[in-house]
Amino acid sequence: MGQGDSRFMTHVANGYDRDIRACVKANRVEVYEERMATKANIGLNDIAAGVSHNTHQKKNYVTQDPGFTTIKPGGFFGFAESGPDGHVFVTIQIGPEIPHANVQVYNDTNVLVDNQGSLRNVKYKKI
């Protein structure tokens, strides 16, 4: 379990169809953005016309594991973490992607990654 004031327990539930990795911290997790340039095949006519075929894809990643916990589909995990201002930050990783980075919630909140991969608040008994 996470560290912190044991009076507060932030639960993360997995309603998604595959494993998720969750992290709940009192401070923000460092998430880095990598822009990957890709080039398409460029024809001579495109070069002469000055057409650029560069596209950029964005990928978020964490370079070091800052305490993520794997949660199986249908499962949940309680993080005993509390922030000094009454908030914690939830970060969710699904596969190599991090669709939810440092989402600020109140201490002792329950969140669910639903079947679409969205993050939403839920009541404890509904997890």
Secondary structure, 3 states (H helix, E strand, C coil): CCCCCCCCCEEEEECCCCCEEEEEECCCCCCEEEEEEEECCCCHHHHHHCCCCEEEEEEEECCCCCCCEEECCCCEEEECCCCCCCEEEEEEEECCEEEEEEEEEECCCEEEECCCCCEEECCHHHC
